[in-house]
Amino acid sequence: QVQLVESGGGLVQAGGSLRLSCAASGSIYAINAMDWYRQAPGKQRELVAMIRGGDSVAYADSVKGRFTISRDNANNMSYLQMNSLKPEDTAVYYCYVAITAWNAGDLHEFEYWGRGTQVTVSS
């Protein structure tokens, strides 16, 4: 079982910054993905940023140039630095992880979602 703990959300004025953190703990053999999604009221959950292999990243067009994703592989942590925030960035932000773990004597892949952290940007 894997636990995900997100932190760093809050209320900020437009143009401000926030840094989200996601900590994964538990029985983990390897982390294959540690991404960030968000879901605004009345909208579908969308991918915000993804990171693979520690340095291959991709972003939603709406956040390019403003958000930066990073990972601390040694500590199973992921970060999302959000700068120049806009009211349309208001959403619940979720950490997503895809891991490989031992189960019943063999390696299997599992996916987990965090509970989400609220980010509210006021105009």
Disulfide bonds with the S-S distance in Angstrom:
Cys22-Cys95 2.01
